[in-house]
Amino acid sequence: MLAPDSVNVPVPAGRWHTLRVEFDGSRFKVVFNGQYLFEVDDPTFSEAGQVGLWTKADSLTYFNDFTVVGK
């Protein structure tokens, strides 16, 4: 499956949400609040590395219980 240009999913303000990204080599799967969004193969980064978080400049975003788990 090709990566979608965008995924239109409502994100209600004032609530906590769960975002999970599962990686297996260059393949990754995205799940938001328990809802499968998409799965894609992206070989851009072929080696293990670091994890970062990004939000839009016009938003107020909190992160809680951020976890990275290896195999």
Predicted model as a PDB file, atoms N, CA, C, CB and O in Angstrom, pLDDT in the B-factor column:
MODEL        1                                                                  
ATOM      1  N   MET A   1       0.851  -1.185   0.000  1.00 50.00           N  
ATOM      2  CA  MET A   1       0.000   0.000   0.000  1.00 50.00           C  
ATOM      3  C   MET A   1       0.886   1.234   0.000  1.00 50.00           C  
ATOM      4  CB  MET A   1      -0.962   0.006   1.224  1.00 50.00           C  
ATOM      5  O   MET A   1       1.884   1.277   0.720  1.00 50.00           O  
ATOM      6  N   LEU A   2       0.545   2.220  -0.781  1.00 53.00           N  
ATOM      7  CA  LEU A   2       1.283   3.477  -0.793  1.00 53.00           C  
ATOM      8  C   LEU A   2       0.831   4.351   0.361  1.00 53.00           C  
ATOM      9  CB  LEU A   2       1.096   4.212  -2.129  1.00 53.00           C  
ATOM     10  O   LEU A   2      -0.310   4.265   0.814  1.00 53.00           O  
ATOM     11  N   ALA A   3       1.733   5.186   0.826  1.00 58.00           N  
ATOM     12  CA  ALA A   3       1.389   6.110   1.907  1.00 58.00           C  
ATOM     13  C   ALA A   3       0.351   7.099   1.406  1.00 58.00           C  
ATOM     14  CB  ALA A   3       2.647   6.856   2.432  1.00 58.00           C  
ATOM     15  O   ALA A   3       0.496   7.633   0.307  1.00 58.00           O  
ATOM     16  N   PRO A   4      -0.688   7.354   2.181  1.00 67.00           N  
ATOM     17  CA  PRO A   4      -1.672   8.349   1.771  1.00 67.00           C  
ATOM     18  C   PRO A   4      -1.068   9.748   1.866  1.00 67.00           C  
ATOM     19  CB  PRO A   4      -2.946   8.248   2.641  1.00 67.00           C  
ATOM     20  O   PRO A   4      -0.201   9.999   2.704  1.00 67.00           O  
ATOM     21  N   ASP A   5      -1.523  10.655   1.009  1.00 70.00           N  
ATOM     22  CA  ASP A   5      -1.072  12.042   1.103  1.00 70.00           C  
ATOM     23  C   ASP A   5      -1.535  12.660   2.409  1.00 70.00           C  
ATOM     24  CB  ASP A   5      -1.586  12.864  -0.086  1.00 70.00           C  
ATOM     25  O   ASP A   5      -0.837  13.493   2.987  1.00 70.00           O  
ATOM     26  N   SER A   6      -2.697  12.262   2.873  1.00 75.00           N  
ATOM     27  CA  SER A   6      -3.206  12.719   4.161  1.00 75.00           C  
ATOM     28  C   SER A   6      -4.289  11.760   4.629  1.00 75.00           C  
ATOM     29  CB  SER A   6      -3.754  14.172   4.067  1.00 75.00           C  
ATOM     30  O   SER A   6      -4.863  11.010   3.840  1.00 75.00           O  
ATOM     31  N   VAL A   7      -4.551  11.799   5.913  1.00 84.00           N  
ATOM     32  CA  VAL A   7      -5.617  10.994   6.496  1.00 84.00           C  
ATOM     33  C   VAL A   7      -6.463  11.967   7.303  1.00 84.00           C  
ATOM     34  CB  VAL A   7      -5.057   9.797   7.392  1.00 84.00           C  
ATOM     35  O   VAL A   7      -5.961  12.622   8.216  1.00 84.00           O  
ATOM     36  N   ASN A   8      -7.735  12.062   6.973  1.00 87.00           N  
ATOM     37  CA  ASN A   8      -8.620  13.005   7.644  1.00 87.00           C  
ATOM     38  C   ASN A   8      -9.326  12.301   8.798  1.00 87.00           C  
ATOM     39  CB  ASN A   8      -9.650  13.602   6.651  1.00 87.00           C  
ATOM     40  O   ASN A   8     -10.303  11.578   8.601  1.00 87.00           O  
ATOM     41  N   VAL A   9      -8.812  12.528  10.003  1.00 90.00           N  
ATOM     42  CA  VAL A   9      -9.362  11.901  11.201  1.00 90.00           C  
ATOM     43  C   VAL A   9      -9.627  12.996  12.220  1.00 90.00           C  
ATOM     44  CB  VAL A   9      -8.395  10.810  11.779  1.00 90.00           C  
ATOM     45  O   VAL A   9      -8.721  13.773  12.520  1.00 90.00           O  
ATOM     46  N   PRO A  10     -10.842  13.087  12.766  1.00 91.00           N  
ATOM     47  CA  PRO A  10     -11.111  14.110  13.771  1.00 91.00           C  
ATOM     48  C   PRO A  10     -10.268  13.883  15.027  1.00 91.00           C  
ATOM     49  CB  PRO A  10     -12.600  14.123  14.129  1.00 91.00           C  
ATOM     50  O   PRO A  10     -10.104  12.754  15.489  1.00 91.00           O  
ATOM     51  N   VAL A  11      -9.745  14.972  15.560  1.00 89.00           N  
ATOM     52  CA  VAL A  11      -8.952  14.931  16.797  1.00 89.00           C  
ATOM     53  C   VAL A  11      -9.584  15.944  17.751  1.00 89.00           C  
ATOM     54  CB  VAL A  11      -7.406  15.257  16.532  1.00 89.00           C  
ATOM     55  O   VAL A  11      -9.180  17.107  17.778  1.00 89.00           O  
ATOM     56  N   PRO A  12     -10.570  15.510  18.529  1.00 90.00           N  
ATOM     57  CA  PRO A  12     -11.249  16.440  19.428  1.00 90.00           C  
ATOM     58  C   PRO A  12     -10.288  17.063  20.448  1.00 90.00           C  
ATOM     59  CB  PRO A  12     -12.381  15.725  20.154  1.00 90.00           C  
ATOM     60  O   PRO A  12      -9.453  16.371  21.032  1.00 90.00           O  
ATOM     61  N   ALA A  13     -10.416  18.355  20.649  1.00 89.00           N  
ATOM     62  CA  ALA A  13      -9.584  19.078  21.620  1.00 89.00           C  
ATOM     63  C   ALA A  13     -10.024  18.753  23.044  1.00 89.00           C  
ATOM     64  CB  ALA A  13      -9.656  20.604  21.373  1.00 89.00           C  
ATOM     65  O   ALA A  13     -11.162  18.347  23.282  1.00 89.00           O  
ATOM     66  N   GLY A  14      -9.107  18.938  23.974  1.00 90.00           N  
ATOM     67  CA  GLY A  14      -9.423  18.763  25.385  1.00 90.00           C  
ATOM     68  C   GLY A  14      -9.535  17.326  25.847  1.00 90.00           C  
ATOM     69  O   GLY A  14     -10.074  17.063  26.922  1.00 90.00           O  
ATOM     70  N   ARG A  15      -9.037  16.394  25.057  1.00 93.00           N  
ATOM     71  CA  ARG A  15      -9.076  14.970  25.412  1.00 93.00           C  
ATOM     72  C   ARG A  15      -7.719  14.351  25.150  1.00 93.00           C  
ATOM     73  CB  ARG A  15     -10.178  14.220  24.615  1.00 93.00           C  
ATOM     74  O   ARG A  15      -6.946  14.844  24.329  1.00 93.00           O  
ATOM     75  N   TRP A  16      -7.435  13.269  25.851  1.00 94.00           N  
ATOM     76  CA  TRP A  16      -6.230  12.496  25.568  1.00 94.00           C  
ATOM     77  C   TRP A  16      -6.525  11.545  24.416  1.00 94.00           C  
ATOM     78  CB  TRP A  16      -5.748  11.713  26.830  1.00 94.00           C  
ATOM     79  O   TRP A  16      -7.641  11.042  24.286  1.00 94.00           O  
ATOM     80  N   HIS A  17      -5.523  11.302  23.583  1.00 95.00           N  
ATOM     81  CA  HIS A  17      -5.640  10.376  22.461  1.00 95.00           C  
ATOM     82  C   HIS A  17      -4.452   9.431  22.476  1.00 95.00           C  
ATOM     83  CB  HIS A  17      -5.723  11.135  21.111  1.00 95.00           C  
ATOM     84  O   HIS A  17      -3.420   9.728  23.078  1.00 95.00           O  
ATOM     85  N   THR A  18      -4.600   8.304  21.819  1.00 94.00           N  
ATOM     86  CA  THR A  18      -3.521   7.323  21.730  1.00 94.00           C  
ATOM     87  C   THR A  18      -3.080   7.207  20.277  1.00 94.00           C  
ATOM     88  CB  THR A  18      -3.972   5.939  22.286  1.00 94.00           C  
ATOM     89  O   THR A  18      -3.895   6.978  19.383  1.00 94.00           O  
ATOM     90  N   LEU A  19      -1.785   7.367  20.056  1.00 93.00           N  
ATOM     91  CA  LEU A  19      -1.202   7.181  18.731  1.00 93.00           C  
ATOM     92  C   LEU A  19      -0.149   6.090  18.849  1.00 93.00           C  
ATOM     93  CB  LEU A  19      -0.585   8.517  18.171  1.00 93.00           C  
ATOM     94  O   LEU A  19       0.760   6.185  19.673  1.00 93.00           O  
ATOM     95  N   ARG A  20      -0.272   5.055  18.025  1.00 93.00           N  
ATOM     96  CA  ARG A  20       0.696   3.958  18.047  1.00 93.00           C  
ATOM     97  C   ARG A  20       1.246   3.786  16.640  1.00 93.00           C  
ATOM     98  CB  ARG A  20       0.047   2.627  18.566  1.00 93.00           C  
ATOM     99  O   ARG A  20       0.495   3.730  15.666  1.00 93.00           O  
ATOM    100  N   VAL A  21       2.573   3.703  16.549  1.00 91.00           N  
ATOM    101  CA  VAL A  21       3.229   3.428  15.275  1.00 91.00           C  
ATOM    102  C   VAL A  21       4.098   2.202  15.487  1.00 91.00           C  
ATOM    103  CB  VAL A  21       4.077   4.662  14.767  1.00 91.00           C  
ATOM    104  O   VAL A  21       4.990   2.199  16.336  1.00 91.00           O  
ATOM    105  N   GLU A  22       3.833   1.162  14.712  1.00 91.00           N  
ATOM    106  CA  GLU A  22       4.586  -0.089  14.820  1.00 91.00           C  
ATOM    107  C   GLU A  22       5.512  -0.199  13.619  1.00 91.00           C  
ATOM    108  CB  GLU A  22       3.630  -1.326  14.904  1.00 91.00           C  
ATOM    109  O   GLU A  22       5.071  -0.083  12.475  1.00 91.00           O  
ATOM    110  N   PHE A  23       6.784  -0.421  13.876  1.00 88.00           N  
ATOM    111  CA  PHE A  23       7.785  -0.521  12.818  1.00 88.00           C  
ATOM    112  C   PHE A  23       8.307  -1.947  12.713  1.00 88.00           C  
ATOM    113  CB  PHE A  23       8.945   0.454  13.074  1.00 88.00           C  
ATOM    114  O   PHE A  23       8.512  -2.619  13.724  1.00 88.00           O  
ATOM    115  N   ASP A  24       8.517  -2.395  11.500  1.00 88.00           N  
ATOM    116  CA  ASP A  24       9.156  -3.682  11.238  1.00 88.00           C  
ATOM    117  C   ASP A  24      10.013  -3.482   9.993  1.00 88.00           C  
ATOM    118  CB  ASP A  24       8.091  -4.855  11.045  1.00 88.00           C  
ATOM    119  O   ASP A  24       9.528  -3.604   8.868  1.00 88.00           O  
ATOM    120  N   GLY A  25      11.287  -3.175  10.204  1.00 86.00           N  
ATOM    121  CA  GLY A  25      12.160  -2.821   9.089  1.00 86.00           C  
ATOM    122  C   GLY A  25      11.687  -1.511   8.489  1.00 86.00           C  
ATOM    123  O   GLY A  25      11.559  -0.514   9.199  1.00 86.00           O  
ATOM    124  N   SER A  26      11.424  -1.502   7.188  1.00 87.00           N  
ATOM    125  CA  SER A  26      10.965  -0.280   6.536  1.00 87.00           C  
ATOM    126  C   SER A  26       9.432  -0.195   6.490  1.00 87.00           C  
ATOM    127  CB  SER A  26      11.533  -0.202   5.123  1.00 87.00           C  
ATOM    128  O   SER A  26       8.877   0.750   5.930  1.00 87.00           O  
ATOM    129  N   ARG A  27       8.772  -1.160   7.065  1.00 90.00           N  
ATOM    130  CA  ARG A  27       7.304  -1.196   7.065  1.00 90.00           C  
ATOM    131  C   ARG A  27       6.789  -0.621   8.371  1.00 90.00           C  
ATOM    132  CB  ARG A  27       6.775  -2.645   6.862  1.00 90.00           C  
ATOM    133  O   ARG A  27       7.291  -0.962   9.442  1.00 90.00           O  
ATOM    134  N   PHE A  28       5.780   0.260   8.292  1.00 88.00           N  
ATOM    135  CA  PHE A  28       5.183   0.730   9.531  1.00 88.00           C  
ATOM    136  C   PHE A  28       3.675   0.850   9.413  1.00 88.00           C  
ATOM    137  CB  PHE A  28       5.779   2.062   9.927  1.00 88.00           C  
ATOM    138  O   PHE A  28       3.116   1.046   8.333  1.00 88.00           O  
ATOM    139  N   LYS A  29       3.041   0.725  10.570  1.00 92.00           N  
ATOM    140  CA  LYS A  29       1.582   0.705  10.681  1.00 92.00           C  
ATOM    141  C   LYS A  29       1.191   1.786  11.684  1.00 92.00           C  
ATOM    142  CB  LYS A  29       1.047  -0.716  11.125  1.00 92.00           C  
ATOM    143  O   LYS A  29       1.811   1.909  12.740  1.00 92.00           O  
ATOM    144  N   VAL A  30       0.159   2.572  11.357  1.00 92.00           N  
ATOM    145  CA  VAL A  30      -0.277   3.678  12.202  1.00 92.00           C  
ATOM    146  C   VAL A  30      -1.684   3.401  12.727  1.00 92.00           C  
ATOM    147  CB  VAL A  30      -0.239   5.016  11.420  1.00 92.00           C  
ATOM    148  O   VAL A  30      -2.597   3.084  11.964  1.00 92.00           O  
ATOM    149  N   VAL A  31      -1.842   3.528  14.056  1.00 94.00           N  
ATOM    150  CA  VAL A  31      -3.124   3.292  14.724  1.00 94.00           C  
ATOM    151  C   VAL A  31      -3.409   4.490  15.619  1.00 94.00           C  
ATOM    152  CB  VAL A  31      -3.108   1.954  15.554  1.00 94.00           C  
ATOM    153  O   VAL A  31      -2.570   4.865  16.438  1.00 94.00           O  
ATOM    154  N   PHE A  32      -4.585   5.094  15.472  1.00 95.00           N  
ATOM    155  CA  PHE A  32      -4.983   6.263  16.262  1.00 95.00           C  
ATOM    156  C   PHE A  32      -6.242   5.925  17.048  1.00 95.00           C  
ATOM    157  CB  PHE A  32      -5.220   7.507  15.349  1.00 95.00           C  
ATOM    158  O   PHE A  32      -7.265   5.559  16.469  1.00 95.00           O  
ATOM    159  N   ASN A  33      -6.162   6.049  18.376  1.00 96.00           N  
ATOM    160  CA  ASN A  33      -7.285   5.714  19.265  1.00 96.00           C  
ATOM    161  C   ASN A  33      -7.855   4.340  18.955  1.00 96.00           C  
ATOM    162  CB  ASN A  33      -8.387   6.764  19.150  1.00 96.00           C  
ATOM    163  O   ASN A  33      -9.071   4.150  18.970  1.00 96.00           O  
ATOM    164  N   GLY A  34      -6.979   3.382  18.676  1.00 95.00           N  
ATOM    165  CA  GLY A  34      -7.396   2.015  18.409  1.00 95.00           C  
ATOM    166  C   GLY A  34      -7.897   1.774  16.995  1.00 95.00           C  
ATOM    167  O   GLY A  34      -8.248   0.644  16.656  1.00 95.00           O  
ATOM    168  N   GLN A  35      -7.941   2.815  16.155  1.00 93.00           N  
ATOM    169  CA  GLN A  35      -8.419   2.684  14.775  1.00 93.00           C  
ATOM    170  C   GLN A  35      -7.227   2.611  13.823  1.00 93.00           C  
ATOM    171  CB  GLN A  35      -9.348   3.872  14.395  1.00 93.00           C  
ATOM    172  O   GLN A  35      -6.396   3.518  13.774  1.00 93.00           O  
ATOM    173  N   TYR A  36      -7.163   1.526  13.075  1.00 93.00           N  
ATOM    174  CA  TYR A  36      -6.115   1.359  12.075  1.00 93.00           C  
ATOM    175  C   TYR A  36      -6.276   2.454  11.023  1.00 93.00           C  
ATOM    176  CB  TYR A  36      -6.172  -0.064  11.422  1.00 93.00           C  
ATOM    177  O   TYR A  36      -7.366   2.619  10.474  1.00 93.00           O  
ATOM    178  N   LEU A  37      -5.201   3.212  10.729  1.00 92.00           N  
ATOM    179  CA  LEU A  37      -5.274   4.256   9.716  1.00 92.00           C  
ATOM    180  C   LEU A  37      -4.636   3.825   8.406  1.00 92.00           C  
ATOM    181  CB  LEU A  37      -4.608   5.512  10.218  1.00 92.00           C  
ATOM    182  O   LEU A  37      -5.268   3.897   7.352  1.00 92.00           O  
ATOM    183  N   PHE A  38      -3.383   3.378   8.467  1.00 91.00           N  
ATOM    184  CA  PHE A  38      -2.721   2.916   7.245  1.00 91.00           C  
ATOM    185  C   PHE A  38      -1.452   2.164   7.584  1.00 91.00           C  
ATOM    186  CB  PHE A  38      -2.403   4.096   6.316  1.00 91.00           C  
ATOM    187  O   PHE A  38      -0.939   2.236   8.701  1.00 91.00           O  
ATOM    188  N   GLU A  39      -0.958   1.441   6.596  1.00 91.00           N  
ATOM    189  CA  GLU A  39       0.311   0.709   6.695  1.00 91.00           C  
ATOM    190  C   GLU A  39       1.076   1.019   5.416  1.00 91.00           C  
ATOM    191  CB  GLU A  39       0.090  -0.864   6.888  1.00 91.00           C  
ATOM    192  O   GLU A  39       0.495   1.082   4.333  1.00 91.00           O  
ATOM    193  N   VAL A  40       2.378   1.209   5.550  1.00 90.00           N  
ATOM    194  CA  VAL A  40       3.165   1.621   4.383  1.00 90.00           C  
ATOM    195  C   VAL A  40       4.595   1.111   4.485  1.00 90.00           C  
ATOM    196  CB  VAL A  40       3.161   3.151   4.242  1.00 90.00           C  
ATOM    197  O   VAL A  40       5.096   0.849   5.579  1.00 90.00           O  
ATOM    198  N   ASP A  41       5.236   0.976   3.350  1.00 90.00           N  
ATOM    199  CA  ASP A  41       6.653   0.639   3.299  1.00 90.00           C  
ATOM    200  C   ASP A  41       7.404   1.910   2.923  1.00 90.00           C  
ATOM    201  CB  ASP A  41       6.939  -0.527   2.275  1.00 90.00           C  
ATOM    202  O   ASP A  41       7.144   2.501   1.875  1.00 90.00           O  
ATOM    203  N   ASP A  42       8.335   2.332   3.775  1.00 87.00           N  
ATOM    204  CA  ASP A  42       9.104   3.554   3.525  1.00 87.00           C  
ATOM    205  C   ASP A  42      10.568   3.288   3.857  1.00 87.00           C  
ATOM    206  CB  ASP A  42       8.551   4.754   4.366  1.00 87.00           C  
ATOM    207  O   ASP A  42      10.939   3.298   5.031  1.00 87.00           O  
ATOM    208  N   PRO A  43      11.407   3.051   2.853  1.00 89.00           N  
ATOM    209  CA  PRO A  43      12.818   2.735   3.084  1.00 89.00           C  
ATOM    210  C   PRO A  43      13.705   3.966   3.294  1.00 89.00           C  
ATOM    211  CB  PRO A  43      13.344   1.943   1.927  1.00 89.00           C  
ATOM    212  O   PRO A  43      14.928   3.856   3.205  1.00 89.00           O  
ATOM    213  N   THR A  44      13.115   5.138   3.570  1.00 88.00           N  
ATOM    214  CA  THR A  44      13.897   6.374   3.727  1.00 88.00           C  
ATOM    215  C   THR A  44      15.010   6.215   4.761  1.00 88.00           C  
ATOM    216  CB  THR A  44      12.980   7.531   4.130  1.00 88.00           C  
ATOM    217  O   THR A  44      16.150   6.607   4.516  1.00 88.00           O  
ATOM    218  N   PHE A  45      14.680   5.645   5.906  1.00 80.00           N  
ATOM    219  CA  PHE A  45      15.657   5.461   6.970  1.00 80.00           C  
ATOM    220  C   PHE A  45      15.863   3.962   7.162  1.00 80.00           C  
ATOM    221  CB  PHE A  45      15.192   6.148   8.303  1.00 80.00           C  
ATOM    222  O   PHE A  45      15.003   3.283   7.723  1.00 80.00           O  
ATOM    223  N   SER A  46      16.985   3.450   6.704  1.00 79.00           N  
ATOM    224  CA  SER A  46      17.200   2.004   6.724  1.00 79.00           C  
ATOM    225  C   SER A  46      17.917   1.505   7.975  1.00 79.00           C  
ATOM    226  CB  SER A  46      17.984   1.601   5.517  1.00 79.00           C  
ATOM    227  O   SER A  46      17.959   0.299   8.218  1.00 79.00           O  
ATOM    228  N   GLU A  47      18.472   2.396   8.760  1.00 81.00           N  
ATOM    229  CA  GLU A  47      19.193   2.002   9.979  1.00 81.00           C  
ATOM    230  C   GLU A  47      18.445   2.478  11.219  1.00 81.00           C  
ATOM    231  CB  GLU A  47      20.630   2.574   9.972  1.00 81.00           C  
ATOM    232  O   GLU A  47      17.674   3.436  11.164  1.00 81.00           O  
ATOM    233  N   ALA A  48      18.681   1.804  12.327  1.00 79.00           N  
ATOM    234  CA  ALA A  48      18.092   2.226  13.594  1.00 79.00           C  
ATOM    235  C   ALA A  48      18.602   3.626  13.937  1.00 79.00           C  
ATOM    236  CB  ALA A  48      18.431   1.215  14.734  1.00 79.00           C  
ATOM    237  O   ALA A  48      19.721   3.992  13.578  1.00 79.00           O  
ATOM    238  N   GLY A  49      17.776   4.401  14.630  1.00 81.00           N  
ATOM    239  CA  GLY A  49      18.182   5.765  14.949  1.00 81.00           C  
ATOM    240  C   GLY A  49      17.425   6.317  16.127  1.00 81.00           C  
ATOM    241  O   GLY A  49      17.174   5.609  17.102  1.00 81.00           O  
ATOM    242  N   GLN A  50      17.061   7.573  16.044  1.00 84.00           N  
ATOM    243  CA  GLN A  50      16.400   8.272  17.137  1.00 84.00           C  
ATOM    244  C   GLN A  50      14.924   8.462  16.835  1.00 84.00           C  
ATOM    245  CB  GLN A  50      17.066   9.621  17.392  1.00 84.00           C  
ATOM    246  O   GLN A  50      14.473   8.268  15.707  1.00 84.00           O  
ATOM    247  N   VAL A  51      14.182   8.845  17.865  1.00 86.00           N  
ATOM    248  CA  VAL A  51      12.752   9.091  17.750  1.00 86.00           C  
ATOM    249  C   VAL A  51      12.502  10.547  18.108  1.00 86.00           C  
ATOM    250  CB  VAL A  51      11.927   8.129  18.668  1.00 86.00           C  
ATOM    251  O   VAL A  51      13.092  11.064  19.056  1.00 86.00           O  
ATOM    252  N   GLY A  52      11.637  11.205  17.362  1.00 87.00           N  
ATOM    253  CA  GLY A  52      11.303  12.602  17.649  1.00 87.00           C  
ATOM    254  C   GLY A  52       9.807  12.825  17.558  1.00 87.00           C  
ATOM    255  O   GLY A  52       9.085  12.032  16.954  1.00 87.00           O  
ATOM    256  N   LEU A  53       9.352  13.899  18.154  1.00 87.00           N  
ATOM    257  CA  LEU A  53       7.941  14.272  18.119  1.00 87.00           C  
ATOM    258  C   LEU A  53       7.823  15.659  17.506  1.00 87.00           C  
ATOM    259  CB  LEU A  53       7.310  14.236  19.545  1.00 87.00           C  
ATOM    260  O   LEU A  53       8.689  16.508  17.719  1.00 87.00           O  
ATOM    261  N   TRP A  54       6.758  15.898  16.744  1.00 86.00           N  
ATOM    262  CA  TRP A  54       6.535  17.183  16.103  1.00 86.00           C  
ATOM    263  C   TRP A  54       5.060  17.527  16.193  1.00 86.00           C  
ATOM    264  CB  TRP A  54       7.010  17.164  14.631  1.00 86.00           C  
ATOM    265  O   TRP A  54       4.209  16.646  16.070  1.00 86.00           O  
ATOM    266  N   THR A  55       4.750  18.794  16.405  1.00 85.00           N  
ATOM    267  CA  THR A  55       3.372  19.272  16.367  1.00 85.00           C  
ATOM    268  C   THR A  55       3.334  20.548  15.551  1.00 85.00           C  
ATOM    269  CB  THR A  55       2.808  19.508  17.801  1.00 85.00           C  
ATOM    270  O   THR A  55       4.367  21.178  15.322  1.00 85.00           O  
ATOM    271  N   LYS A  56       2.168  20.920  15.121  1.00 81.00           N  
ATOM    272  CA  LYS A  56       2.014  22.163  14.373  1.00 81.00           C  
ATOM    273  C   LYS A  56       2.275  23.343  15.304  1.00 81.00           C  
ATOM    274  CB  LYS A  56       0.598  22.261  13.741  1.00 81.00           C  
ATOM    275  O   LYS A  56       1.989  23.272  16.499  1.00 81.00           O  
ATOM    276  N   ALA A  57       2.808  24.410  14.764  1.00 83.00           N  
ATOM    277  CA  ALA A  57       3.164  25.588  15.559  1.00 83.00           C  
ATOM    278  C   ALA A  57       1.950  26.254  16.206  1.00 83.00           C  
ATOM    279  CB  ALA A  57       3.887  26.594  14.688  1.00 83.00           C  
ATOM    280  O   ALA A  57       2.084  26.902  17.244  1.00 83.00           O  
ATOM    281  N   ASP A  58       0.769  26.103  15.606  1.00 84.00           N  
ATOM    282  CA  ASP A  58      -0.417  26.771  16.143  1.00 84.00           C  
ATOM    283  C   ASP A  58      -1.220  25.885  17.097  1.00 84.00           C  
ATOM    284  CB  ASP A  58      -1.305  27.222  15.007  1.00 84.00           C  
ATOM    285  O   ASP A  58      -2.387  26.167  17.370  1.00 84.00           O  
ATOM    286  N   SER A  59      -0.604  24.819  17.603  1.00 82.00           N  
ATOM    287  CA  SER A  59      -1.332  23.920  18.502  1.00 82.00           C  
ATOM    288  C   SER A  59      -0.660  23.865  19.871  1.00 82.00           C  
ATOM    289  CB  SER A  59      -1.421  22.507  17.897  1.00 82.00           C  
ATOM    290  O   SER A  59       0.529  24.151  20.014  1.00 82.00           O  
ATOM    291  N   LEU A  60      -1.442  23.494  20.856  1.00 85.00           N  
ATOM    292  CA  LEU A  60      -0.937  23.252  22.201  1.00 85.00           C  
ATOM    293  C   LEU A  60      -1.077  21.755  22.418  1.00 85.00           C  
ATOM    294  CB  LEU A  60      -1.716  24.098  23.309  1.00 85.00           C  
ATOM    295  O   LEU A  60      -2.193  21.238  22.486  1.00 85.00           O  
ATOM    296  N   THR A  61       0.047  21.054  22.527  1.00 87.00           N  
ATOM    297  CA  THR A  61       0.034  19.594  22.578  1.00 87.00           C  
ATOM    298  C   THR A  61       0.838  19.105  23.773  1.00 87.00           C  
ATOM    299  CB  THR A  61       0.593  18.997  21.273  1.00 87.00           C  
ATOM    300  O   THR A  61       1.942  19.588  24.030  1.00 87.00           O  
ATOM    301  N   TYR A  62       0.281  18.147  24.499  1.00 89.00           N  
ATOM    302  CA  TYR A  62       0.968  17.509  25.622  1.00 89.00           C  
ATOM    303  C   TYR A  62       1.208  16.050  25.259  1.00 89.00           C  
ATOM    304  CB  TYR A  62       0.139  17.633  26.949  1.00 89.00           C  
ATOM    305  O   TYR A  62       0.396  15.429  24.574  1.00 89.00           O  
ATOM    306  N   PHE A  63       2.330  15.506  25.725  1.00 89.00           N  
ATOM    307  CA  PHE A  63       2.628  14.097  25.531  1.00 89.00           C  
ATOM    308  C   PHE A  63       2.766  13.458  26.901  1.00 89.00           C  
ATOM    309  CB  PHE A  63       3.920  13.896  24.679  1.00 89.00           C  
ATOM    310  O   PHE A  63       3.384  14.025  27.802  1.00 89.00           O  
ATOM    311  N   ASN A  64       2.186  12.273  27.053  1.00 91.00           N  
ATOM    312  CA  ASN A  64       2.242  11.550  28.310  1.00 91.00           C  
ATOM    313  C   ASN A  64       2.458  10.075  27.993  1.00 91.00           C  
ATOM    314  CB  ASN A  64       0.942  11.768  29.153  1.00 91.00           C  
ATOM    315  O   ASN A  64       1.899   9.551  27.030  1.00 91.00           O  
ATOM    316  N   ASP A  65       3.258   9.421  28.792  1.00 90.00           N  
ATOM    317  CA  ASP A  65       3.486   7.991  28.642  1.00 90.00           C  
ATOM    318  C   ASP A  65       4.055   7.650  27.264  1.00 90.00           C  
ATOM    319  CB  ASP A  65       2.190   7.229  28.873  1.00 90.00           C  
ATOM    320  O   ASP A  65       3.619   6.692  26.626  1.00 90.00           O  
ATOM    321  N   PHE A  66       5.022   8.433  26.815  1.00 91.00           N  
ATOM    322  CA  PHE A  66       5.703   8.190  25.547  1.00 91.00           C  
ATOM    323  C   PHE A  66       6.650   7.017  25.743  1.00 91.00           C  
ATOM    324  CB  PHE A  66       6.472   9.463  25.053  1.00 91.00           C  
ATOM    325  O   PHE A  66       7.519   7.054  26.614  1.00 91.00           O  
ATOM    326  N   THR A  67       6.484   5.975  24.934  1.00 90.00           N  
ATOM    327  CA  THR A  67       7.259   4.756  25.114  1.00 90.00           C  
ATOM    328  C   THR A  67       7.815   4.279  23.784  1.00 90.00           C  
ATOM    329  CB  THR A  67       6.405   3.662  25.755  1.00 90.00           C  
ATOM    330  O   THR A  67       7.121   4.302  22.767  1.00 90.00           O  
ATOM    331  N   VAL A  68       9.060   3.850  23.796  1.00 89.00           N  
ATOM    332  CA  VAL A  68       9.686   3.194  22.638  1.00 89.00           C  
ATOM    333  C   VAL A  68      10.096   1.806  23.106  1.00 89.00           C  
ATOM    334  CB  VAL A  68      10.936   4.019  22.077  1.00 89.00           C  
ATOM    335  O   VAL A  68      10.816   1.657  24.093  1.00 89.00           O  
ATOM    336  N   VAL A  69       9.627   0.790  22.383  1.00 87.00           N  
ATOM    337  CA  VAL A  69       9.903  -0.580  22.782  1.00 87.00           C  
ATOM    338  C   VAL A  69      10.585  -1.289  21.620  1.00 87.00           C  
ATOM    339  CB  VAL A  69       8.598  -1.319  23.206  1.00 87.00           C  
ATOM    340  O   VAL A  69      10.077  -1.272  20.499  1.00 87.00           O  
ATOM    341  N   GLY A  70      11.720  -1.907  21.875  1.00 81.00           N  
ATOM    342  CA  GLY A  70      12.410  -2.681  20.840  1.00 81.00           C  
ATOM    343  C   GLY A  70      11.960  -4.121  20.882  1.00 81.00           C  
ATOM    344  O   GLY A  70      11.309  -4.573  21.823  1.00 81.00           O  
ATOM    345  N   LYS A  71      12.328  -4.825  19.832  1.00 72.00           N  
ATOM    346  CA  LYS A  71      11.984  -6.255  19.772  1.00 72.00           C  
ATOM    347  C   LYS A  71      12.877  -7.051  20.672  1.00 72.00           C  
ATOM    348  CB  LYS A  71      12.083  -6.787  18.347  1.00 72.00           C  
ATOM    349  O   LYS A  71      12.740  -8.271  20.756  1.00 72.00           O  
TER     350      LYS A  71                                                      
ENDMDL                                                                          
END                                                                             
